């Protein structure tokens, strides 16, 4: 598999849909990625850390960016 996903790695994912639990849904190659705490609009991109990988899907969480971080409910906080 050319685009193998490994637990712990950091990747960029664009959210294509959301499920009923509020998780963002994106794709990395042929693998569906569920982004926890991604309370966002469809089409928004996140830098995420892969937390769990299965054969056809994976789970990820948004990580800190420069001057920004996410809290438990998925809200984005921007520090000045």
DSSP file (Angstrom, degrees, kcal/mol; ACC not computed):
  #  RESIDUE AA STRUCTURE BP1 BP2  ACC     N-H-->O    O-->H-N    N-H-->O    O-->H-N    TCO  KAPPA ALPHA  PHI   PSI    X-CA   Y-CA   Z-CA
    1    1 A X    >         0   0    0      0, 0.0     3,-0.7     0, 0.0     0, 0.0   0.000 360.0 360.0 360.0 122.0    0.0    0.0    0.0
    2    2 A X  T 3   +     0   0    0      1,-0.3     2,-0.3     2,-0.0    27,-0.0   0.827 360.0  43.8 -71.9 -33.1    1.6    3.3   -1.2
    3    3 A X  T 3  S+     0   0    0     25,-0.1    -1,-0.3     2,-0.0    27,-0.1  -0.400  81.6 175.1-111.4  54.7   -0.2    5.5    1.3
    4    4 A X    <   -     0   0    0     -3,-0.7     2,-0.4    -2,-0.3    25,-0.0  -0.325  21.4-142.1 -65.9 140.8    0.0    3.5    4.4
    5    5 A X        -     0   0    0     23,-0.1     2,-0.4    -2,-0.0    -1,-0.1  -0.888  16.0-166.4-107.1 134.0   -1.3    5.0    7.6
    6    6 A X    >   -     0   0    0     -2,-0.4     3,-1.8    46,-0.0    44,-0.3  -0.955  28.4-104.9-123.9 138.0    0.6    4.5   10.9
    7    7 A X  T 3  S+     0   0    0     -2,-0.4    44,-0.2     1,-0.2     3,-0.1  -0.338 105.2  23.7 -57.7 136.8   -0.7    5.2   14.4
    8    8 A X  T 3  S+     0   0    0     42,-3.2    -1,-0.2     1,-0.3    43,-0.1   0.184  91.5 123.8  94.0 -16.4    1.0    8.3   15.9
    9    9 A X    <   -     0   0    0     -3,-1.8    41,-2.6    40,-0.1     2,-0.5  -0.401  59.5-124.5 -79.1 158.6    1.8   10.0   12.6
   10   10 A X  E     +A   49   0A   0     39,-0.2     2,-0.3    -3,-0.1    39,-0.2  -0.879  37.0 165.6-104.7 130.2    0.6   13.5   11.7
   11   11 A X  E     -A   48   0A   0     37,-2.4    37,-3.2    -2,-0.5     2,-0.5  -0.918  36.4-115.5-138.4 162.3   -1.3   14.0    8.5
   12   12 A X  E     -A   47   0A   0     -2,-0.3     2,-0.4    35,-0.2    35,-0.2  -0.891  34.4-176.4-100.4 131.7   -3.5   16.6    6.9
   13   13 A X  E     -A   46   0A   0     33,-2.8    33,-2.8    -2,-0.5     2,-0.5  -0.994  18.7-146.0-131.7 133.8   -7.2   15.6    6.3
   14   14 A X  E     -A   45   0A   0     -2,-0.4     2,-0.5    13,-0.3    13,-0.5  -0.859  26.5-123.3 -96.0 132.8  -10.0   17.5    4.6
   15   15 A X        +     0   0    0     29,-2.9    28,-3.2    -2,-0.5    11,-0.2  -0.632  33.1 172.5 -79.2 124.1  -13.4   16.9    6.2
   16   16 A X        -     0   0    0      9,-3.4     2,-0.3    -2,-0.5    10,-0.2   0.662  64.9  -9.3-103.1 -23.0  -15.9   15.6    3.6
   17   17 A X  E     -B   25   0A   0      8,-1.4     8,-3.0    24,-0.1     2,-0.3  -0.942  61.0-126.0-160.8 174.6  -18.8   14.8    5.8
   18   18 A X  E     -B   24   0A   0     -2,-0.3     6,-0.2     6,-0.2     2,-0.1  -0.983  18.2-139.8-132.5 147.2  -19.8   14.5    9.5
   19   19 A X    >   -     0   0    0      4,-2.1     3,-1.8    -2,-0.3     6,-0.0  -0.411  38.0 -92.2 -96.8-179.1  -21.5   11.6   11.3
   20   20 A X  T 3  S+     0   0    0      1,-0.3    -1,-0.1    -2,-0.1    -2,-0.0   0.723 123.8  58.7 -67.6 -21.0  -24.2   11.7   13.9
   21   21 A X  T 3  S-     0   0    0      2,-0.1    -1,-0.3     1,-0.0     3,-0.1   0.428 119.4-107.3 -86.8   1.5  -21.7   11.8   16.7
   22   22 A X  S <  S+     0   0    0     -3,-1.8    16,-0.3     1,-0.3     2,-0.3   0.523  71.2 144.3  87.1   5.6  -20.1   15.0   15.4
   23   23 A X        -     0   0    0     14,-0.1    -4,-2.1    13,-0.1    -1,-0.3  -0.576  50.3-123.3 -77.8 139.6  -17.0   13.3   14.1
   24   24 A X  E     -BC  18  35A   0     11,-2.2    11,-3.2    -2,-0.3     2,-0.5  -0.565  21.6-146.0 -77.0 147.4  -15.5   14.7   10.9
   25   25 A X  E     +BC  17  34A   0     -8,-3.0    -9,-3.4     9,-0.2    -8,-1.4  -0.974  29.1 153.6-121.0 123.9  -15.1   12.1    8.1
   26   26 A X  E     - C   0  33A   0      7,-2.7     7,-3.1    -2,-0.5     2,-0.4  -0.753  32.8-118.8-134.9-178.0  -12.2   12.4    5.6
   27   27 A X  E     - C   0  32A   0    -13,-0.5     2,-0.4     5,-0.2   -13,-0.3  -0.978  13.3-172.6-130.3 141.1  -10.1   10.1    3.4
   28   28 A X  E >  S- C   0  31A   0      3,-2.5     3,-1.8    -2,-0.4     2,-0.4  -0.904  76.7 -52.8-126.2 101.2   -6.4    9.3    3.3
   29   29 A X  T 3  S-     0   0    0     -2,-0.4   -25,-0.1     1,-0.3     0, 0.0  -0.565 121.8 -21.6  66.0-124.3   -6.0    7.2    0.1
   30   30 A X  T 3  S+     0   0    0     -2,-0.4     2,-0.5   -27,-0.1    -1,-0.3   0.242 118.3 100.3 -98.5  11.5   -8.5    4.4    0.4
   31   31 A X  E <   -C   28   0A   0     -3,-1.8    -3,-2.5    26,-0.0     2,-0.4  -0.862  68.1-136.4-105.6 128.6   -8.9    4.7    4.2
   32   32 A X  E     -Cd  27  57A   0     24,-1.8    26,-2.4    -2,-0.5     2,-0.5  -0.660  20.2-156.0 -78.9 133.6  -11.8    6.5    5.8
   33   33 A X  E     -Cd  26  58A   0     -7,-3.1    -7,-2.7    -2,-0.4     2,-0.6  -0.961   5.9-156.4-118.0 123.1  -10.6    8.7    8.7
   34   34 A X  E     -Cd  25  59A   0     24,-2.9    26,-2.4    -2,-0.5     2,-0.8  -0.875  11.3-154.7 -96.3 119.0  -12.9    9.7   11.6
   35   35 A X  E >   -Cd  24  60A   0    -11,-3.2   -11,-2.2    -2,-0.6     3,-1.0  -0.846  10.9-143.6-100.4 109.8  -11.7   12.9   13.2
   36   36 A X  E 3  S+ d   0  61A   0     24,-2.8    26,-0.8    -2,-0.8   -13,-0.1  -0.397  80.9  13.7 -70.1 147.1  -12.8   13.1   16.8
   37   37 A X  T 3  S+     0   0    0      1,-0.2     2,-1.1    24,-0.1    -1,-0.2   0.755  82.3 142.8  61.3  27.6  -13.8   16.5   18.2
   38   38 A X    <   +     0   0    0     -3,-1.0     2,-1.7   -16,-0.3    -1,-0.2  -0.496  19.3 171.5 -97.7  65.0  -13.8   18.0   14.6
   39   39 A X        +     0   0    0     -2,-1.1     2,-0.3    35,-0.2    37,-0.2  -0.575  37.4 116.4 -74.6  91.1  -16.8   20.4   15.1
   40   40 A X        -     0   0    0     -2,-1.7     2,-0.2   -18,-0.2    -2,-0.1  -0.869  68.2 -83.4-149.0 174.6  -16.3   22.0   11.7
   41   41 A X    >   -     0   0    0     -2,-0.3     3,-1.8     1,-0.1   -26,-0.2  -0.590  53.4 -95.1 -84.8 151.2  -17.8   22.7    8.4
   42   42 A X  T 3  S+     0   0    0      1,-0.2   -26,-0.2    -2,-0.2     3,-0.1  -0.457 113.0  36.5 -62.9 136.3  -17.5   20.2    5.6
   43   43 A X  T 3  S+     0   0    0    -28,-3.2    -1,-0.2     1,-0.4     2,-0.2   0.218  85.8 124.9 102.2 -12.9  -14.5   21.2    3.4
   44   44 A X    <   -     0   0    0     -3,-1.8   -29,-2.9   -29,-0.1    -1,-0.4  -0.566  53.4-135.5 -81.1 144.2  -12.3   22.4    6.3
   45   45 A X  E     -A   14   0A   0    -31,-0.2     2,-0.3    -2,-0.2   -31,-0.3  -0.733  18.3-168.3-100.0 149.1   -8.9   20.8    6.7
   46   46 A X  E     -A   13   0A   0    -33,-2.8   -33,-2.8    -2,-0.3     2,-0.6  -0.972  24.0-133.7-131.3 147.0   -7.2   19.7    9.9
   47   47 A X  E     -A   12   0A   0     -2,-0.3    16,-2.2    16,-0.2     2,-0.3  -0.926  44.7-179.7 -92.8 121.3   -3.8   18.6   10.9
   48   48 A X  E     -AE  11  62A   0    -37,-3.2   -37,-2.4    -2,-0.6     2,-0.5  -0.841  32.8-132.4-127.1 158.2   -4.4   15.4   12.8
   49   49 A X  E     -AE  10  61A   0     12,-2.6    12,-1.9    -2,-0.3     2,-0.4  -0.957  31.5-124.4-107.2 127.1   -2.6   12.7   14.8
   50   50 A X  E     + E   0  60A   0    -41,-2.6   -42,-3.2    -2,-0.5    10,-0.3  -0.573  32.4 175.9 -71.7 124.8   -3.7    9.2   13.8
   51   51 A X  E     +     0   0A   0      8,-2.6     2,-0.3    -2,-0.4     9,-0.2   0.745  63.3  12.9-104.7 -28.9   -4.8    7.5   17.1
   52   52 A X  E     - E   0  59A   0      7,-1.5     7,-2.9   -46,-0.1     2,-0.5  -0.973  62.3-159.7-152.3 133.5   -6.0    4.0   15.9
   53   53 A X  E     + E   0  58A   0     -2,-0.3     5,-0.2     5,-0.2     2,-0.2  -0.963  11.3 175.2-121.1 129.6   -5.8    2.2   12.6
   54   54 A X        -     0   0    0      3,-3.0    -2,-0.0    -2,-0.5     5,-0.0  -0.600  49.8 -88.9-114.9-178.4   -8.0   -0.6   11.3
   55   55 A X  S    S+     0   0    0     -2,-0.2     3,-0.1     1,-0.2    -1,-0.0   0.901 120.8  11.9 -63.7 -42.4   -7.9   -2.3    7.9
   56   56 A X  S    S+     0   0    0      1,-0.1   -24,-1.8   -25,-0.1     2,-0.3   0.450 129.7  31.9-117.6  -2.9  -10.4    0.1    6.2
   57   57 A X  E     -d   32   0A   0    -26,-0.2    -3,-3.0   -30,-0.0     2,-0.3  -0.966  57.0-162.2-149.9 165.8  -10.7    3.0    8.6
   58   58 A X  E     -dE  33  53A   0    -26,-2.4   -24,-2.9    -2,-0.3     2,-0.4  -0.963  15.3-131.1-145.6 159.8   -8.8    5.0   11.2
   59   59 A X  E     +dE  34  52A   0     -7,-2.9    -8,-2.6    -2,-0.3    -7,-1.5  -0.894  28.4 173.4-112.0 147.2   -9.4    7.4   14.0
   60   60 A X  E     -dE  35  50A   0    -26,-2.4   -24,-2.8    -2,-0.4     2,-0.4  -0.959  19.5-146.8-146.8 162.4   -7.6   10.7   14.5
   61   61 A X  E     -dE  36  49A   0    -12,-1.9   -12,-2.6    -2,-0.3   -24,-0.1  -0.990  31.2-105.0-131.5 142.9   -7.7   13.8   16.7
   62   62 A X  E     - E   0  48A   0    -26,-0.8   -14,-0.2    -2,-0.4     2,-0.2  -0.344  38.9-150.1 -61.6 145.6   -6.8   17.4   15.8
   63   63 A X        -     0   0    0    -16,-2.2   -16,-0.2     1,-0.1    -1,-0.1  -0.698  26.5 -77.9-114.3 170.0   -3.5   18.6   17.1
   64   64 A X        -     0   0    0     -2,-0.2     2,-0.3     5,-0.1     5,-0.2  -0.331  42.3-166.7 -65.1 144.7   -2.2   21.9   18.1
   65   65 A X  B >   -F   68   0B   0      3,-1.5     3,-2.3    -2,-0.0     2,-0.2  -0.775  47.1 -61.7-120.0 171.2   -1.1   24.4   15.5
   66   66 A X  T 3  S-     0   0    0      1,-0.3     3,-0.1    -2,-0.3    -1,-0.0  -0.365 123.8  -7.8 -58.1 117.6    0.9   27.6   16.0
   67   67 A X  T 3  S+     0   0    0     -2,-0.2    12,-2.8     1,-0.2     2,-0.3   0.537 123.1  89.5  75.0   6.6   -1.2   29.8   18.3
   68   68 A X  E <   +FG  65  78B   0     -3,-2.3    -3,-1.5    10,-0.2     2,-0.3  -0.968  44.6 167.8-134.9 148.8   -4.2   27.5   18.2
   69   69 A X  E     - G   0  77B   0      8,-2.1     8,-3.0    -2,-0.3     2,-0.4  -0.981  26.7-123.8-153.4 163.5   -5.4   24.5   20.1
   70   70 A X  E     - G   0  76B   0     -2,-0.3     6,-0.2     6,-0.2     2,-0.2  -0.851  17.6-149.1-110.3 142.9   -8.5   22.4   20.5
   71   71 A X    >   -     0   0    0      4,-1.8     3,-2.7    -2,-0.4     4,-0.1  -0.570  42.1 -83.0-103.0 174.6  -10.4   21.7   23.7
   72   72 A X  T 3  S+     0   0    0      1,-0.3   -35,-0.0    -2,-0.2    -2,-0.0   0.734 126.0  51.7 -51.3 -34.2  -12.4   18.5   24.6
   73   73 A X  T 3  S-     0   0    0      2,-0.1    -1,-0.3     1,-0.0   -34,-0.1   0.399 120.5-103.1 -88.0   6.0  -15.6   19.5   22.8
   74   74 A X  S <  S+     0   0    0     -3,-2.7   -35,-0.2     1,-0.3    -2,-0.1   0.466  70.2 148.9  91.6   1.6  -13.7   20.3   19.5
   75   75 A X        -     0   0    0     -4,-0.1    -4,-1.8   -37,-0.1     2,-0.5  -0.458  45.5-128.0 -71.4 141.3  -13.8   24.1   19.9
   76   76 A X  E     -G   70   0B   0     -6,-0.2     2,-0.5   -37,-0.2    -6,-0.2  -0.793  21.7-164.6 -91.7 126.3  -10.9   25.9   18.4
   77   77 A X  E     -G   69   0B   0     -8,-3.0    -8,-2.1    -2,-0.5     2,-0.6  -0.945   3.7-157.2-111.4 129.7   -9.1   28.4   20.8
   78   78 A X  E     -G   68   0B   0     -2,-0.5     2,-0.3   -10,-0.2   -10,-0.2  -0.933   9.0-149.0-109.2 121.9   -6.8   31.0   19.3
   79   79 A X              0   0    0    -12,-2.8    -2,-0.0    -2,-0.6     0, 0.0  -0.703 360.0 360.0 -90.0 141.0   -4.2   32.4   21.7
   80   80 A X              0   0    0     -2,-0.3    -1,-0.1     0, 0.0    -2,-0.0   0.416 360.0 360.0 -90.9 360.0   -3.0   35.9   21.1
